[in-house]
């Protein structure tokens, strides 16, 4: 009898030891996760969506109606209808083609042919109702769609609508309607601003509209001044970090709630695993979640750093790409990568600043008989308060003349050519 009891005790111990080990591992991972949350709090950074959007204006019936108008417009436009033509135009305005694969050589991009502009004009004519809705919404009060709303599920339609707005700018400029083209740029800037928090990583805003308007038409001084003021108002470099905070807060809340079934604001009240599958898998998933949170910290830090060499990819992108490729915590790092890719880049801000510099050059030409300034510094202070800086390096954008045309260049992919 004693021998049987001893064998039963050994068998019970052998069965309980792995469970105890897994429970201990789970406890360790919980404490590691809580430590990461507390580290974020200690830096004064948000850990919830509410904290990340604390300054948001409370919604009203008017702002909700504006959101519904934007939503209706986006649903009227097919995705990718004019992307091929817009890519050709963007390459022309950058002065070179995009490589087809990593390591491929770029080549000089030529002006798109007449057929490309005809296809853009046809697309704009076909979707006038959607454009009219966006024009209507741009005049209404709206603070943007808050993160976590049902509008996230319609994000795929935003790309088609953004491309259509760019097509309108290009077709107006091609028709010689310079002021109307720059008015369309203002609508697109407003659209970009209101939807900024919902932009998924794969959605790149068409961001060479000002260059298209200046290359294909001759806007008036008044129109140039309107866009100058709008671009200056868009120059908020800290927004990239704030966007990153918001995306991280959403991912943090999702991971914590999915694993521990409580709110991330009260991590000490986490619940114990339920069921054998939860007991077995939660420590492993918790370990991945901690890796993901640490990756977020690396991305935030990388986004703060200036780029010393060619930023292609940027420091923040390099961290994101490494996180998404594999290794421990790949699943959770993939969530982080999808949410942060767009926010970690300075590309949009760089193009806005190049556009602002181009506006300054065009204002100079209007007051100097069409002559280009010899240096970019000549547009200051009469037309711009200061020479726009490359956000990647903190240095002035490089200005190069080529006959009656000119280019504005920064680090990496930042290049804008104004053709005349």
N, C-alpha and C positions, 0 to 999 in steps of 0.2 A: 504493500500500500504506500509505504514511504517512497519507494522507487517510482511508482506511478505519479505521485504528487510532484516529485522532483522533475520528472520528465514533462509533466503538464506545465510546471512553473517555467522550465527552460523554453518550452514551446511558446508559452505566453510572452515571455521576455523577448524571444526572437521575433514574435509578431509585433509587439509594441515598440521595440527599439526603432525600426524604420519610421513608424508613425511619429514617435517622439522627436526623431531627428528632423523629419520634414516640418513638424510644428515649430521646432527651434529655428530652422532655416526661415520659416515664414515670419517668425517674430523678428529675426535679424533684418529681413528685408523691409518689414514695416518700419522698424526704427530707422533704417537708412533712408527710406522715403520721407519719413517725418523730418529727419535732419535736413534733407534737401528743401523741404517746404519752409522750414524755419530759416534756412539760409537765405531763401528768396525774400522772406519777410524782413529779415535783418537788413537787407539792402534797400528796403522801402519800395520794393517792386510788387506789382499786383499778383495775386494768386487765384483770383476769380474773374469771370467775365464782367461782373458788376463793378469790381474795382478797376478793371481795365477801361471801362466805359463810363467812369464816374461823372465826367463832365458833359455827358450827352444831355441834350435838351429833352425834357419829357415829351412823349409823343402826344399828338392831338388829332382830332378828326381831319384837320387840314393836312397835316404831314402824312397821315395814313392814306389819305386820298391821293397825295402825290406819289406815294409808293405804289399804289395800285395803277397809276397811270404809267409809271416806268415799267412795271411788270407787264402790263398789257402791250406796251411797245415792244418789249423784248420777245414776247411770244409770237409776234407777227413776222419776225425776221429769221430766215434759216441761217444756221451757222456755217461759216466758211464759203459763202456765196461769192465773195470778191477777194478772198485772201491772196490768191495767186497774183492778181493785178496789184494789190497794195504792197505785196512783198517786192515786186519789181520796182515800184515807185520808191519804196524805202531804200532799196539798194542803190538806186540812182542818187538819192539825196544823201546817202552815206558815202558815195563815191566808189563802192566796191561791193561785190556779191558776197552773200553769206556762204561759208564753206558747206559743202554737202555732207561732210563727215569730219570727224576730229582729225586734224593734221592736214586737211585738204588746203590747197592754195586758193586764195581769193583772186579775183580779176576785176578789172575796171568795169563798172556797171554803166550801160548806156541808157539814154532816155527811153522809156517805154514807147511802143509804137501807138499809132492812132487807134488801133483796134482795142488796146487795153483801156484807153480813156472812154471809148464808146461803150464798152461793157460796164464800166463803172457808172456812166450816165444812165444806162438802161436799168441797172440795179436801183439807183436812186429814184428813178421815175416809177419803178414798180412798187416801191415801199414808201411812198409819200405819206401814207397814213401813220406808219410807225414813226417817221421823222417828225410829223406834226405833233404826235403825242409827246415826244421828247422835248420839242420846243415849248409845248405847253407846260410840262413838268419843270423845266428849267426856270420858269418864272414864278413858281410856287414855293412856299416855305418847306424846307426839307433838310434834315440834319443827317441823312444817310440811313441805310438799313442797319439796325443794330445786329451785332453778331448773335448767332444762334436762332435766327428767325427762319420761318419756312421759306423765305426767299432764297436761302442757300441752295435749295433743291433745283432752282431754275438758273443756276449760275452758268450753265452751258449756253444759255441764250444770250448772255451778256456779250460774249465775244462777237456774235453776229451783229448785234446792235451797235457796238463800238466801231466795228469795221464799216458799217453803213454810214455812220456819222463822218468817218474819215473820208469815205468815198464822196460824200456831199461836198466836203471842203475842197477836195482835189478837183471835182468837176466844175465847181464854181470858179476856182482859180484858173483852170484850163480855158474856161469861157471868157476870161479876162475880167471877172467880177471880183476884184481884189478885196473890196470892203465886205462884200457878202461872204467871201471865203473866211476872212478873219472873224466875222460874226459867228460863223459856224464853228470856228476854233473855240470861241468863248463858251458855246453850248457844250462842246466836247469836254472842256476843262471842268465845267460844272458837273457833267455826268460822271466823269472820273472821280471827282471829289466825293460825291454823294454815295458812290458804290465802293469806295476804297476798302472798307473793312470786309467786304464780301469777295474781293478779288481772289480767285484760286490761283495756285502757282502756275498753272498752264496757260492762264489768260494774260497775254501781254497787250497792254493798251497800245493802239496805233498812236505813236508819239512824235511823228515828223510832220504834223499838219501845218505848223507855222512855216516850216521850211518849204513845204509844197506851195503854200500861198505866196511866199516871197519869190520863189523860183518861177512860177507860172503866171504871175500877175503883178500889178503895181498898185498896192493899196494906198489910200490916202494917209496923210499924217495923223488925222483924227483916229482912223481905224488902228494904225500902228500904236498910238498912245493908249487906246483901250486895251489892247492885248498886252502892252508893256506893263500896265498896272495889274492886270490879271495874273501874269506870270510872276511878277514880284510878290503878289499875295500868296502864290503857291509855294514860295521858297521857304519851306519849313523842314529843315533837315532832321529835326528831332522826331518828326512823325514816323520815320522808319523804325526807330527804336520803340516808339509807342505801339506801332503795329505789331512788332515782334512780341512785346509784352502781352498784347491782347491775344495773339495766336497761341502763345505759350500757356496763358491762363485757361484758354478753352481746352487745350490738350491735357493740361494738368488736372482740370476738373473731371474730364472724361476718364482718364486713367485711374484716378483715385476712386471715383464712384463705382466704376466697373469692377475694381478689384476688392474694395473694402466696404462698399455699400453705405457710405456716409458722405457728408459734405467735406470738401477739402478744407473748409474753414475750421472744422473740428476734428482734426486727424486722430486725436487721442481716443476718440470714441469709436474707433474702427470695430467692425464685427469679425468674429472668428469665422473661419471657412466652414462651409456646410456641405456635407457629402464627400465621398471619397475622391471624386474627380476634382472638386474644389481644393481639397486638402493636398492632393498630389501636384496640381498645376499652379496654384497661386504663388508659391514661393518663386518658381521659375519666371512667371509673368511679372511678379513684383521686382525681380532682379532686372528684367528688361526695362521696366518702367523707370527704375532709378537711373539706368544708363541713359534713357531718353531725356530725363530731366537734366542730367549733367551735360548732355549734348546741347540742349537748349542754352545752358549757361555759356558753353563755348561759342555758340552762334551769336548770342548777345554781345559777348566780349569781342568776337571777330568783327561784328558789324560796327563797333566803335573805332576800330583801328584804321588809320590811313593806309592806303596802298602805296608801297614803295616802288615796286616794279610794275609790270603790265598786269592789271587785275583781271585776268581771263583764265580761270574764274577768280572772283574776288575772294578774300579770306573767309567771309561768311559762306559763300557758295562752296568753297573747298570743304569746310566742316560739314555742310549739309550733304554734299555728294558722298563723302566718306561714310556718313551715318546711314545713308540710304543703300549703300552698296552691300553691306552685310556685316558680319561679326555679331557679337553679343548684343541683344536688344534690337535686332534689325526691324522687327515688326513695329515697335514703338518709335524707333528712330525714323521709320518711314512716315509715320503720322506727323512727326515734327518736320520732316523734310517737305511734305506736301503743304504744310501751313506756313512755312517760313521762307520759301524760295524767293518769292517776290519781295518780301519785306526786307530781306537781307541785302538787297542790291541798291546801289546809288544811281542806277542807270536812268530812271525816270527823272530824278532831280538833275542829273547831268544834262539830259536832253532839254529840260525846261530852261536851264541856264544858258545852254548854247542857243536856244531859241530867243531868249532875252537879249543875248549879245547880238544876234542877227537883227533883231528889231532896232537895237541901238545903231548898228551900222547903216540900216536903211534910213533911219531918221537923219543920220549924218549926210547921207547921199542927197536927201531932199533939200538940205540947206547948203550944199556945196556943188550944185550943178551936176549931180550924178556921179561925182568923183568918189572913189573909195578912200577911207582913211588909210594913211600909211601904216599906222599901228593901231592896235585895239585901244590903246590908252587915249586916243584922240576923241573917242566918243564920250569921255568923262570930263567934266561933270555936266556938260550941256544936255546930253541925251540919256545918260544913265548915271546913277549916283556913284557907282563903282564898277570896275571890270568884273564880270561874273567869274567865279572860281570853279575849278574842277572839284566836285565834292570828294573824289577819290584821293586827291593829292593836296588839296588846299592851295594849289597854285593857279594863276590866271589861265584861262583857256587860251590855247595857241591859235593865232589868227594868221592865215596865209592867203595872199591874193594870187589870182591866176587870171590875168586879163580883167574882164569885168565881173568875173565870178570870184568867190572866196570860200574858204572853209574855216570851220571852228573845230578844234580837236582837243581831246583830253586823253586820259589814260585808257588803255584797253580798247574797248569797242566804241568809245565815245567819239563820233565824228559826224559833222554836219556840213554839207556842201550846199551853198546857195548859188544856183545857176542863173546866169544872165546872158 
